[in-house]
Amino acid sequence: MIINPFFDHGGIDKGLFWQILTSLQRVALGFSLAVVVGVSLGILVGTNRLMYRALDPIFQILRTVPPLAWLPISLAGFERANPSAIFVIFITAIWPIIINTTEGVLQIPQDYNNVSRVLRLDRKTYFFKILFPATVPYIFTGLKIGIGLSWLAIIAAEMLIGGVGIGFFIWDAWNSSRMSDIILAVIYVGIVGLLLDKLISFLASLVVSEDQAQ
């Protein structure tokens, strides 16, 4: 496991590299969908007071639902393990993204909005010059929370859906009493989680720097 994490003997008999790669692919897809939908919906809700009053209580309720509680629903809907796991990632990550994006829009200083009205900025200019730059820090706060929850959720989900993935690898190692494999896998999980967090922080620094430069 340590010397050769790249072995592949077929089926679920794969090294830790392939186990983690499979999990990361699921996280990447589910999280990307959550980013697109979450940021878009967050901006829409944040700019519409009526929608905010109607939907914010629903978001606050749904965000407290544990990730694995969505798994039976997704399995019933998709009837396949892989799409179900991706849906769990999506539904886990989307709430902090929506909530933080919405909060970012609501926190835009009123003076900025007043200036945009005086200058009669069109919607496109207002979005790229005022709304988006002011909301970026909040968006990336939601992304950092979301990516952490996504990585936690996929580990737990894979323990139940089986197949290739670091979560099922840990569960299978437990059933086979391979405690050393479990410890090694947990270390890998922690390192990957840290790298994902650092990646979001790095992207945030790039975007924020570009906005400041403009």
C-alpha positions, 0 to 999 in steps of 0.5 A: 500500500505504501510502496506501490499505491498504483497497482490495479488487479481489476475490480475493487483490488486497486491501490490507494491512488486509484481509490482516492482518484475515484473518490475525487472524481465523484467529488469534482463532479458533484461539487462543480454542479453545486458551485454552478447551481449554488452561486447562481441561485444565491445571487438570484435569491440575494437580489430578490427580497421576496425570494429571500424571505420565501426560500431562506427558511427552507435553505436553513432547514435543508442544510441541517439534514445529514448527508447520508440521509439523502442517500436512500432518496438518491438511490431510489431516484437514480437506482445506481450507486455512482450517480447517487454518490454524486447527488449526495455530494451535490446536495451536501455542498450546495447549501453553504454555497447558496447561503454564503453567496446570498449573504454576500449579495445582501451585504453589498453597501447601499452606497454602491447600489446608489452610485450604480443608480446615479451612473445608470449602470446596466445589469452586466456592468453592475454585476461585474463591477459591483455585485460580483467583486463584493460577493467573491469573499463570501462565495469562497467562504461557502466553497471552502465549507462546501468542499470540506463537507463534500469530502466528508460526505463521499467517504461516508457514502462510499462505505454504503454504496460499495465499489471503488473509492476510498470510503469503501476501501476503509470499510472493506479493510475494517471487515477484513481486520486490516487495521494498518490499511485503515490507518494509512487510508485515514492519513491519505484522507486527511492529506487530501482534505487539506489539499482541497482546502488549500486549493480553494484558498489559492483560487480565492487569492487569485480571484480576489487579487484580480478583482482588487487590481481591476 
